[in-house]
Amino acid sequence: MNILIAIIAIAAVVLLITGGLVPTLNFLIWVAIALAVIAVIVWLVRYLGNRSSV
């Protein structure tokens, strides 16, 4: 699951850079933001879940 989060985070960064460099691909910025938010939510759920079980 950590690999999936890492892949989503890397994809978000790549899409942010690509969307920033190419104005015609502006929608990629929104896709990257959505992926970043999903990655953060998944990370928080896993972090809080592991923390409460200890």
KEVOTOR-656375 format. One line per field, with one value per residue (C-alpha): y, z, x; residue in three letters. Coordinates in pm, 1 decimal, always signed. Each point is the difference from the previous one (the first is absolute). Layout:
! KEVOTOR-656375
v <- Y | ...
w <- Z | ...
u <- X | ...
resn <- ALA | ...
//
This chain:
! KEVOTOR-656375
v <- +0.0 | +233.9 | -54.0 | +104.4 | +319.5 | +75.8 | -55.9 | +227.0 | +271.5 | -19.2 | +10.6 | +306.1 | +182.4 | -91.0 | +117.4 | +325.4 | +70.7 | -97.5 | +200.7 | +303.0 | -13.1 | -55.8 | +245.6 | -199.0 | -294.3 | +203.6 | -281.9 | -205.8 | +239.7 | -93.4 | -370.5 | +35.3 | +184.7 | -271.9 | -274.5 | +184.8 | +37.1 | -370.8 | -92.8 | +220.3 | -142.5 | -358.3 | +78.5 | +163.3 | -293.0 | -247.4 | +213.5 | +51.2 | -363.3 | -131.3 | +248.8 | -91.3 | -373.9 | +30.0
w <- +0.0 | +65.6 | -358.7 | -126.5 | +206.0 | -130.1 | -360.7 | +45.0 | +159.3 | -277.0 | -267.0 | +167.8 | -0.6 | -364.3 | -104.9 | +194.1 | -174.9 | -342.2 | +48.6 | +111.3 | -297.9 | -267.2 | +34.3 | -238.8 | +242.5 | +282.4 | +96.0 | +111.1 | +290.5 | +126.5 | -51.0 | +192.5 | +284.5 | +20.2 | +5.2 | +265.7 | +218.1 | -38.5 | +91.4 | +310.9 | +110.0 | -44.5 | +189.1 | +285.6 | +28.6 | +10.7 | +244.4 | +239.5 | -31.7 | +84.5 | +280.0 | +176.3 | -15.6 | +182.1
u <- +0.0 | +292.7 | +114.1 | -343.9 | +11.8 | +349.1 | -110.1 | -302.9 | +215.1 | +262.5 | -270.7 | -151.0 | +334.5 | +68.1 | -346.0 | +41.7 | +331.0 | -135.1 | -318.0 | +200.3 | +238.0 | -262.6 | -288.7 | -219.7 | +8.3 | -149.5 | -237.0 | +302.1 | +43.9 | -346.2 | +70.4 | +326.4 | -171.0 | -265.2 | +264.9 | +198.6 | -309.9 | -79.9 | +358.4 | -10.7 | -335.9 | +120.6 | +320.6 | -191.8 | -240.4 | +287.6 | +201.1 | -289.6 | -106.7 | +345.6 | +42.4 | -324.6 | +69.9 | +334.5
resn <- MET | ASN | ILE | LEU | ILE | ALA | ILE | ILE | ALA | ILE | ALA | ALA | VAL | VAL | LEU | LEU | ILE | THR | GLY | GLY | LEU | VAL | PRO | THR | LEU | ASN | PHE | LEU | ILE | TRP | VAL | ALA | ILE | ALA | LEU | ALA | VAL | ILE | ALA | VAL | ILE | VAL | TRP | LEU | VAL | ARG | TYR | LEU | GLY | ASN | ARG | SER | SER | VAL
//
